Amino acid sequence: MRLDAPPSSSRHTPLQRERWDERAEPLGPTGRSQSPRRRKHRPKRRTEIRPVAVLALLVAGWLAWAYTTPGGPSARIQGWIDHTRTDVADVSLGPGLHRTANYFNGLYATHGSYPQLSESQLEADPNAAFGINMGYQWCSPAAVVLTSSAVGGTVSRLLLSGKDLGNVSGVYGCPANLNKPLPWKVRKPAKPPAL
């Protein structure tokens, strides 16, 4: 064994291999490859829809629409509140007042006027659905006021020429002016489209 001899080659020395893309790749003046770099494929970025953004867009769209209507957003909100109050009052009063209103409007459609009936006649007629907590006031052949009491309070409903003008909170009698029956609101008929 010689101590000054160069070491013998090891079996575990890795062999240098050229990669296939390095073999034919020409180098530029800077010493780097001139061929275009391979792009790594990135996963596509998923579009995320945020609920807050959608809600803000819906509110902005509703406001834009509401400003184009008569009265603007405040009138739309007040109309929604009035409609909700009427619906809540109808539910809290039960089906009796609604059925009685339909009964009177059916009589108006058949006879062309509201008949002047006593409360005993109404209570005797099963179709009228007239209950103990209800009141009736005949105003004219074209108008009737119905009242109903419940846990939530008392409401008055005006029937005018076969149309139900809805409930108002409190006890009201016949309106002085049937063209403007305050506190009820008469909805104006829609105008026909201009030709």
TAGI-V452220 format. One record per run of one state. SS is the DSSP state (alpha for helix, beta for strand, coil for the rest). FROM is the first residue (numbers start at 1). LEN is the number of residues. Records with the same first field share a line. If there is no record, write none. Layout:
BEGIN
SS=FROM-LEN, FROM-LEN
END
This chain:
BEGIN
coil=1-19, 24-3, 28-5, 34-17, 68-4, 94-1, 112-7, 125-1, 129-5, 141-2, 151-2, 161-2, 170-26
alpha=20-4, 51-17, 72-22, 95-17, 119-6, 126-3
beta=27-1, 33-1, 134-7, 143-8, 153-8, 163-7
END
